[in-house]
Amino acid sequence: MGKIITKIVIVHNLANELARNMAGQIRAWLENEGRSVRIVNTSRETAHPVSTWDDTDMILTLGGDGTLLSVARAVQDLGIPILGLNLGRVGFLTELSPADWRESLTAILRGEYDMSLRLVISFHVLRRGQEYFRGYAVNDLVISCGSLARMIRLDMWYGSDHLGTVRADGMIVSTPTGSSGYSISAGGPLIYPELNVFALTPICPFLHAFRPMVLPFENDLRILVRDADVDVFLTQDGQTGVVLAPGDNIFASRARKHLNLIRPLHSHYAHKLKSKGFVRES
């Protein structure tokens, strides 16, 4: 049993007409159930002040995984539980659907839910000894040349251990939550989402000289960009990022706080793998 939820913020993308209509419908239903509700419009370019999330028991996102991810990064330091209603395609992070949201929300409002604690990556980039960029990644950090199939050379350390130098099209640093995304497409493993580990998955490594690996997030990871023939990009959750330069160091560690995802009692990981096509029964 979880905490009773009384104060809810509904977040949806301003450009999504279906989400906008559902937000009004769900707000009316929640208010009829005696809950306090606010609606927040967002977009990829929107940066909400921290005060947006004051006095909130739960954030309900309407959209796909992308909407949930952008909200999760925004409230990472606040520890506010998030629940997603899927209006996108895959929706691996979201738990509710347009068909069953009333039934599921009724149980959740009574405190009948579990809290899924997800590891988040905290990272920063050092350029010539000065901090150049910092942020969080819920799914993954990707170092690559974008759409150009050009190799880059990276040096990697786990704590004080030098993992090696790799020549590849790029490198994916994935959380367990993000292991079902870009990482698995590049040959990485599926990881149970509540483990405190991360996966290193190379993108088309030269001569297959670096294999995907899973490591406990007890030590920091450091990646040095040795050289590249073209611009190198660092992207977080496939949504935002920066251009890197040779000599840049990317430091990644486990964030101080977990991401808190609300999970209905009927939601099970194995069922989700099957329903999303990751596991096929014969």
C-alpha positions in Angstrom: 0.0 0.0 0.0 1.2 3.5 -0.9 0.6 7.0 0.4 -2.9 8.4 -0.2 -2.7 10.8 -3.1 -4.7 14.0 -2.9 -2.8 16.7 -4.9 -2.1 15.9 -8.5 -0.5 17.8 -11.4 -1.5 16.6 -14.9 1.2 17.3 -17.6 0.6 17.1 -21.4 2.2 18.3 -24.5 0.6 21.5 -25.8 0.6 20.2 -29.4 -1.2 17.0 -28.6 -4.9 17.6 -29.0 -5.9 14.1 -27.7 -3.8 14.7 -24.5 -5.3 18.2 -24.1 -8.8 16.8 -24.3 -8.1 13.9 -21.9 -6.4 16.3 -19.4 -9.7 18.2 -19.0 -11.7 15.0 -18.8 -9.4 13.4 -16.2 -9.3 16.6 -14.1 -13.1 16.8 -13.9 -13.2 13.1 -12.8 -10.4 13.6 -10.2 -12.1 16.7 -8.8 -15.3 14.8 -8.5 -13.3 12.3 -6.5 -12.3 15.1 -4.1 -8.8 15.6 -5.4 -6.9 18.9 -6.0 -5.8 19.0 -9.6 -3.7 21.4 -11.7 -2.9 21.1 -15.5 0.6 22.0 -16.8 1.2 22.4 -20.5 4.7 21.5 -21.7 6.8 21.2 -24.8 10.3 20.1 -25.6 11.5 23.7 -25.3 9.6 24.5 -22.1 11.6 25.0 -18.9 9.3 25.1 -15.9 10.4 26.8 -12.7 10.7 24.6 -9.7 7.7 26.3 -8.1 5.5 24.6 -10.8 5.7 21.4 -8.8 5.1 22.8 -5.3 2.7 20.9 -3.0 2.3 17.9 -5.4 1.7 14.3 -4.4 1.8 12.8 -7.9 2.4 13.9 -11.5 0.3 12.3 -14.1 1.8 12.6 -17.6 -0.4 12.2 -20.7 1.5 11.1 -23.8 4.3 8.7 -24.6 7.6 7.8 -22.9 9.1 11.1 -24.2 6.7 13.2 -22.2 7.4 11.2 -19.0 11.1 11.4 -19.5 11.3 15.1 -19.9 9.1 15.6 -16.7 11.2 13.0 -14.8 14.4 15.0 -15.5 12.7 18.2 -14.5 11.6 16.9 -11.1 14.5 14.6 -10.4 15.8 16.5 -7.4 12.3 16.8 -5.9 11.4 13.0 -5.7 7.8 13.5 -6.8 6.2 10.2 -7.9 5.2 10.0 -11.6 2.5 8.0 -13.3 2.2 7.8 -17.1 -0.9 7.4 -19.3 0.2 6.1 -22.7 -1.0 8.0 -25.7 2.1 7.2 -27.7 3.3 4.1 -29.6 5.4 1.8 -27.3 4.9 3.4 -23.8 7.2 1.1 -21.9 7.4 3.5 -19.0 3.8 4.4 -18.9 1.3 2.3 -16.9 -2.2 3.5 -17.8 -4.1 3.3 -21.1 -7.1 5.4 -22.4 -9.2 2.3 -22.0 -8.6 1.5 -18.3 -7.5 4.7 -16.6 -10.6 5.2 -14.4 -10.3 1.7 -13.0 -6.5 1.9 -12.4 -6.7 5.5 -11.0 -9.5 4.5 -8.6 -7.2 1.9 -7.0 -4.2 4.2 -7.0 -6.0 7.0 -5.3 -6.9 4.5 -2.5 -3.2 3.8 -2.1 -3.3 0.5 -3.9 0.0 0.7 -5.8 3.7 -0.1 -5.6 6.5 2.4 -6.0 9.2 1.4 -8.6 12.5 3.0 -7.7 14.6 3.6 -10.8 18.3 4.5 -11.0 19.0 7.8 -12.8 22.4 8.9 -14.2 23.8 12.2 -13.0 26.5 13.4 -15.4 28.7 16.4 -16.2 31.1 17.3 -19.0 34.5 18.8 -18.3 36.3 20.8 -21.0 39.8 22.0 -20.2 39.1 21.5 -16.5 35.9 23.6 -16.5 32.4 22.3 -16.3 30.8 22.6 -19.7 27.4 20.9 -19.2 25.6 18.8 -16.7 22.3 17.0 -16.4 20.4 13.8 -15.7 19.5 10.8 -17.9 16.7 8.4 -17.1 17.1 6.2 -20.1 20.6 6.7 -21.5 23.5 8.9 -22.4 24.7 8.4 -26.0 28.0 9.6 -27.5 27.9 9.4 -31.2 28.4 11.2 -34.5 24.7 11.7 -35.1 23.5 10.6 -38.5 27.1 10.2 -39.9 28.5 6.7 -39.8 32.0 7.8 -38.7 34.1 6.3 -36.0 35.2 8.0 -32.8 37.9 6.9 -30.3 36.9 6.8 -26.6 38.9 5.9 -23.5 36.8 4.6 -20.6 37.4 4.2 -16.9 35.3 2.6 -14.2 36.5 4.1 -10.9 40.3 3.8 -11.2 40.1 0.8 -13.6 40.8 1.6 -17.3 38.2 -0.4 -19.2 40.0 0.2 -22.5 40.0 2.2 -25.7 37.3 1.7 -28.2 36.8 2.7 -31.8 33.2 2.7 -32.7 30.3 4.7 -34.1 29.5 5.6 -30.5 28.8 4.4 -27.0 25.5 4.0 -25.1 25.5 4.3 -21.3 22.1 2.9 -20.3 20.2 2.6 -17.1 18.2 -0.5 -16.5 15.1 1.5 -17.4 16.6 2.5 -20.7 18.0 -1.0 -21.5 14.8 -1.7 -23.6 15.5 1.3 -25.9 18.5 2.2 -28.0 20.8 -0.1 -26.0 19.0 -3.3 -26.9 18.8 -2.2 -30.6 22.6 -2.0 -30.5 23.0 -5.5 -29.0 22.9 -4.6 -25.3 21.1 -6.7 -22.7 17.6 -6.3 -21.2 18.1 -5.4 -17.5 15.5 -5.7 -14.7 14.5 -2.1 -14.2 15.0 -1.8 -10.4 18.7 -3.0 -10.3 21.4 -0.5 -9.4 23.6 -1.2 -12.5 24.3 0.3 -15.9 25.1 -1.1 -19.3 27.9 0.0 -21.6 26.9 -0.8 -25.2 29.2 0.1 -28.1 27.6 1.2 -31.4 29.2 -0.8 -34.2 32.6 -1.3 -32.6 35.6 -1.8 -34.9 36.4 -5.5 -35.2 34.0 -6.1 -32.3 36.8 -5.2 -29.9 34.5 -4.0 -27.1 31.6 -6.1 -25.9 28.5 -4.9 -24.1 29.0 -5.0 -20.3 26.9 -4.5 -17.2 28.5 -2.9 -14.2 27.3 -2.1 -10.7 26.9 1.7 -10.2 29.2 1.8 -7.2 32.0 3.7 -9.0 31.9 6.7 -11.4 32.3 6.1 -15.1 34.6 8.4 -17.0 34.7 8.6 -20.8 37.4 10.7 -22.6 36.8 11.7 -26.2 40.2 11.0 -27.8 39.6 12.0 -31.4 37.0 12.2 -34.1 36.8 13.2 -37.8 33.4 14.9 -37.4 31.3 16.6 -34.6 30.6 14.3 -31.7 27.2 14.6 -29.9 26.2 13.8 -26.3 22.5 13.2 -26.0 20.4 12.5 -22.9 17.4 10.2 -23.3 17.4 10.9 -27.1 15.9 14.4 -26.4 18.5 17.0 -25.6 22.3 17.3 -25.7 25.5 19.1 -26.6 28.3 19.0 -29.1 31.5 17.4 -27.7 35.2 18.1 -28.6 38.3 16.0 -28.5 39.7 16.1 -24.9 36.3 16.4 -23.3 35.6 14.2 -20.3 32.2 12.9 -19.5 31.7 11.8 -15.8 28.6 9.7 -15.0 27.5 8.5 -11.6 24.3 7.3 -9.9 22.1 10.2 -9.0 21.5 10.9 -5.3 17.7 10.2 -5.7 15.9 7.5 -7.5 13.1 8.2 -10.0 9.8 7.2 -8.3 7.4 5.6 -10.8 4.0 4.6 -9.6 3.1 1.1 -10.6 -0.4 -0.4 -10.4 -0.6 -3.7 -8.4 -1.6 -5.5 -11.6 1.5 -4.4 -13.5 4.2 -7.0 -13.9 7.5 -6.8 -15.8 7.3 -10.1 -17.6 3.8 -9.2 -18.9 5.0 -5.9 -20.1 8.0 -7.5 -22.0 5.5 -9.8 -23.7 2.9 -7.1 -24.5 5.6 -4.8 -26.0 7.1 -7.6 -28.2 10.4 -8.1 -26.3 9.5 -11.7 -25.5 7.6 -13.9 -27.8 5.8 -17.0 -26.6 6.0 -20.0 -28.9 
